[in-house]
């Protein structure tokens, strides 16, 4: 059976991808940053020579959105050059590459869900560097390159918004949360499932290469998301109060609208990810356990 290589293996999403691969009986190599530096072409070539992967899932990324504003060159080495190095290795070896990307490649000012082929227009350094990575994969691997954009990720395997709200609920009487940014909370386990199925479809020739959107169905704001988290905890959602983005000014601009469309999955014969509320309910016990022990 074909071997898969998962980069950034210490991260939240990669952990769930590796779990999903194990459940499917697919052999996988977990490469942490210490084990595989994707910014180093020699390191990438050595990994390919050692493992001969048929599919690479690139979960390695610079994700510190605000820090990227003042360190764009460093972010670009990982998000842009790293993706290019992997694409070049996959091209040389005939492998499939699944590149995880982000809603930040869009301007974030739309009024309806962004289609997979909608014009990009990143407003942050992070978004610009991720777009460079997308372009490297799509141009370097026109028939075996897959870009999967996601957003608002949470899971048990790392720090994230849901775990932070679980912690704050127990120590804060009230919470002020922005209500003017809309998006799709997405459980990493759901995204991992789609990544594995997409890779399997790529190997079988049933999933066309290109861009897919890996976010939950439905939409909400951070305020609405937090109220749903409180409800899962059995806490009073009225303790969550709406505010605006102006109350939380940050170096990198946040998209006001991050809702992504999911039409492309039909071409691969894969259903889009379920509604975000359903996923949150299933994920919640593990999140509470991870945060509170």
N, C-alpha and C positions, 0 to 999 in steps of 0.2 A: 504494500500500500504506500502511496506517495507521502513523503514527509512534508510537514508544514513548518515554517520558521516564523516565530512571533517575536518581533522586536519590542523594546520597551517593556519587557516581561514583568517588571516590578510594579507596573501601574495598575490602576483600578480596572480599566477595560481589558487589558491584556490578561489579567487573572481570570476574568470570566470567559475570555476566548479560549484560554488553555483548559478551563474546566469543561467547556462545551466540546472541545476537540477530544478530550479524554472520554467524555460520555459517549461520543460517537465512535470511539475506538480508532481514532486517527492519530498516527504517530506525530509528535510535535517536538520541536526544539525551542525551549524558552530562553531567549537571549536578553539579559538585562543590559543596562547601559555599560556596566563594567565589563561585560562579556563581549559586547559588540557595539563599537562606536560607529554609528552610521555616517558620521561626518568624515570618516577616514576610509577612502576607497580601498586601501590595502586590507583593512579590517573586514570590510564587506566581502571582498573577493575571497579572503581566507575562510570566512564563514560559509560561503557558497561551496567552496572546494571541499570543506569538511562535511557538510550536511546534504548537499545537492537537493535543496528544497524544490518542490513542485509549486508550492504556494507560499508567498510571504505576506503576512499581515503586519503592516507597519503601524504599531501603536507608540513608537518612539516620537516624542514631540516636545517642543518648547511650548508650554501651556500657561506660563506666567504672563497673562495678558498685559498687565500694567507695566511690568518690568521691561517688556519688549519695546515700549515706547522710547526708552533711553538706551536700550541694548539691542537694537534691531539687527545689527550685523551678527551678533551671537545667535539670535533667534533664527535668522536666515540660514545660518550654517546647518542647523538641525532640521528646520521645517522645509527649507528649500534644497540646499545642497545634499542633505541626507537622503531626501526622497529621490533626488536625481541619481545618487550613487546606487541606491537600491534598484531603481528602474534600469540603469545601465547593466547591472549584474543580472537582473531578470531577463533582459533582452539577450544577453550573451548566453544564458543557460536555458532559455525557453520556458521560464517560470512565469507564473501569474503573480501580480502584485495588487494587494488590496490596501489602498492608501486612505487612512482615516483623516478626514478634513473637518471643516467647521462652517457654521452659519456666518461667521465673521467675514467670509469672502464677499458677502453682500453688503450693501449700504445700510440695510436695516430700516428703511423708510417706506417699505411697500404697504399696501393695504389689502393684499390678498396673498396667499401662500406662494413662496418663490418656487417656480418650476425648476427642474434639474437643468434646463437650458437657459434660464433667466440670465440676463447680463450681470456680471459681477461688478463690484465697486467697493472694495474694502476701505474702511475709514480709520483703521488702526494698523499699527506696525505688525501686530500678531496676524491680522487678516491678510495683510500683504504678503507676509512670509509663507503663510499656508497656501495662498493662491499660487505662489511660485512653485511650491511642491506639487500642487495639482497639475499645473501646466507641464512640469517635467515628466510626470507619470503618463499623462494622456498623450503627449507628443512622442515620448520615448517608447511607449508600449501601446500603440493604437489598437491592437487586437487582444492584448492581455493585461491592460491596465484598468483598474477599477478605483474610482474615487467615491468614498462613502462619507458624505457630510453629516455631521451630527451636532447636537447642542444640548445644553442643560443636563449633562450626564450626572447620574448618581449611582452609587452601589455600595456594597458592604466592604469592599476591598480598599477603600481610601477615603481621604477627606473630601467632603462635598457639601452642597447646600442642605440636603436632607439631614445628614448627620449633625451639621451645625445647628439646625433648628431644633432637633431633638435635644441637644445639649442646652440650648438657650431656654427652651420651654421650662426646664426645671429650675432655672435661676433668675428668670426675668418675669416681672408681673405683666408687662406688655411688650410688644415688639412692633416697631415701625418698619414696614416693608414696602418697597416700591411697587406701584400699581400702574406704571406707565411703560412697562417693558413686557411684551407678549412673546411667548415661546412655547416649547413643547418639552416638558420634563421627560427624560428618557432613561430607563433603567439599563445599566450596562449589560445585564444578562440578556435582555431582549435584543440589544444591538449585537452582542456576541453571536447569538443564534443566527441573525441575518448575515453576518459576515461569514460564518462557516457555511451556511447554505449557498451564499453567493460564490464562495470559492469552489464549492462542490459543483455548482452549475457551470463555473468557468472551465473546470477540468472536463466536464461532460459535454461542453459545447452548447449548453442550453441557456446560458446567461450572457447576453451581449456585453462587451466591454463598454466603459464609459462612466457616467456620473449617476449615483443613486443617493437618495436622501434617507439616512437612517435615524429618524426621530419618531417619537410616539405620535399616534393620531390624536386629534383634539388640540386644544390650546388653552392657555391660561396666562396669568401674570405671576410675578414672584409673590405678590400679595395673596392671590388665589391659591397658589401652590402651598404657601405657608399655612393658610387656613386648613387646607386638606391634610397637611401633616399634623396639625393640632387635633383635627378630628380623629385621625388614626391613633393618636395618643390618648384619646378620651378627654382632651383638654378643651376649654372653652375657646372656640375660634374667634369670639369677640375680643379676645386679648390681643389679636393681631390687628394693627391699625394701618390703613393705607397712607402712603406718602409718595413723593415724586423723586425722580432721579436727581433733582437739584439738591436733595438732602444728603446725597452720597456721591459727591464729586470725586472722580478718579482720573488718573492720568490718561487712560485709554477710553475713548467713547464707547458706550454700550449700545448695541442695536436696540431701537425701540420696538422693532418688529422682526422676530426671528422665526416665524412660522414657515416651514418648508413643505412643499408638495411632494407626493409620493407616487406619482403616476408611473414612473419608470419600472417599478418592481414587477408590474404585469408582464413586461417583456421577458423577464427572467422566470416567470411562473412562480413567483414568491409573493405572498401577501404582505402588505405593509405592517408595520408594528402596531399593536393594539392601542386602545385608548390609554392615555397616561394615568387616569385614575385607577383603572383595573390593574395596571402594572404596579402602581404604588402600593395598593392593598396587598398584593402578593409578595412584594419585596420587603414590606415593612418589618416583619418579625426579625429578619436577619440584620436589618439596619439598626434596629433598637439593640439587638444583642451585640453588634459590633461596637456601638457607641457606649453602651452602659455596662456591657459584660454580663 
